[in-house]
């Protein structure tokens, strides 16, 4: 795709090829630096949440949901899952990644195969409900949007739908897999 785009640019306006590439790389660098600042702030907030004990309270609040959906009994994994879900709800997808990795390490059974809880974590992480899509709001504000937060309600609706659908599909395929394995043993 990059090569095709470069060839098209060279064929249509070769005099603009180098300046277009330099401008795009400068914009990408500026965006990366701005996002690093946003993530640094939120990672610091998440660290404060963990150090203050709020993470344990959040894990207790989400414990009924986490126990029902993940079918686990590991307090540390529950805490990391709760923090991961919280970061995702605040629209901090990349900031939630380290927490998701910690949770996944706790959920790993060492078999080398993804178990039900790991698959559920991946799906919930990928389809998380966005209460406040802060990264997208920040990008829209940087792009000059007059009302960058207009996407909150549509984002909330669409992410709730994908979240619910993702959980239902993991549960459905988990049951189908279980039936398939039982048939194979007969």
N, C-alpha and C positions, 0 to 999 in steps of 0.2 A: 504494500500500500504506500509506504514511504517512497519507494523507488518509483512507483507509478506516478505519484504526485510530483516528484522532482522532475521526471521526464516531461509531464504535462506542463509544468511551470517553465522548464527550459524551452519547450517548443512554442509556447504562447508568448511569454515575455521573458526572454533570457536575461535582459538587462536588470530585471527585478529579482532574479533568483537568489543572489547572495544577500541582498538587503532584506528580502522577505525571511530568509532563514535566520539572519542575525536578529531581526526584530522579534521573531517568534521565540528564539532562545532567550532573549532578554525578558520578554513577557513571562515565559515559563519560570525563569529564575526569580523574578519579582513575586510571582504567585507562590512559588515554593517557600520563599522567605516569609511572606505574609501568613501562610498556613502553618509554618513552623512556630511562629509567634502564638497563633491561636492554640495549637496543640500543646505548646509548652505551658501556657496558662492552665489549660484544662487538665493536663497530666498532673500539674502541681495541685490543683483542686482535688483531683481524685486521690492523690497521695495524702492530702490533709483529711479527706473523708476516711481513708483507711486508718490513719494514725489516731484520729479522734474517737474511733469506736463506732462511728456512724455506719461503717461498712457492715459491722455485725448486726446493727439494728435494721439496716436495709435487708440483709440476708434473712433475718427473722421475719420481716414483713413479707418478703417474697417466698419464704420457706414453703408454705402450703402449695403455691404454684409450682415451685421448683421440684418439690417431692413428687407431686402428681405427674408432672410432665417428664421429668428426667428419671424418676424411679431410682433415686440414689439415697445414700445415708452417709454423707461425708460433709461435715460442717465447713471445712476449708473450701471444698469444691463449690458448695452452696454460696459461700461468701464471694468467691471469684466470679461465679455465674451471675450473682446479683449485681456486682460492680460492673461486669461486662454489659449486662442488660441496661443498667443505668446510664453508662457512657453512651451506648447506642441510642437510648431514648433522648439524650441531649444532642444527638446528631454528631457525635464524636467518634465515628466509625474507626478511624485509624488509631485514635487514642485508646479505644477499647481492646485493640488487638493484643497487647501484652497481658491483659487480664484474661482474655479468652485462651491464650496459650497456657497460662498458669492453670486455669480450670481444666483444660484438656489434658494436661499432664496428670492432674489429680484423677481424672476420669479414666485414663488409659489403664487397661487391665494387663498390658504387657504381651498380649497375644499377637500383636502385629496387624490385627484386623480392627477396623473401627466398630466399636460396640454401639448399642442403641443410644446411650447417653452422649457419646461423642458426636454421633450423627445429628442428634437433636440439637446439641450446642452449635454445630456448624450451621444448621438450618435457621435456628433462632437468631444467630449472629448475622446471617446474611439477610434475613427478612425482618429485622427488628422494627418495632414500633418507634416512630420518630415523633416525640412530643414537641421537641424544639430542634428543627434541622439547622443548627447553628452554623455548620460549615457551609451549607448552601446559601443561607442568609448572608454570611460573610462574603461569599463569592459574588452574590447578586449585588451587595452593597459596593464592593470594589469595582464591579462592572458598571456602576452608575445607575442602578435601578432606583426609581423614585419611591417604591414601596417593596423593599426586599423581603419583608415578612409575609407578603400576600400568599406565599406557598404553604403556610403552616397548616391550614385546614385540609387542603387537598392532599398534602403529604401525610397527615394524620390518618385520613380515610384510607388512602392507598396502602400505607404501611400496615395498618391494622388488618386489612384484607389479606395481604401477602403473609403476614405473621400467622394469622389463623389458618390459612390454607397450607402453609408450610408445616405447621404442627399436625394438622389432620393427615397430610400425606405421609409424614414420617410414621405416625401411628398406624395408618392403613398398610403401608408397605412393611412395617414391623410385624403386623399380624399375618400378612400374606407370607412373609419370609418364614415365620414360625410354623405356619401350616405346611409350607413347602418342605421344610426340614423334617417335620413329623412324618410326612408321606414318604420321604426318602429313607427313613429308618425302618419302614414297614416292609 
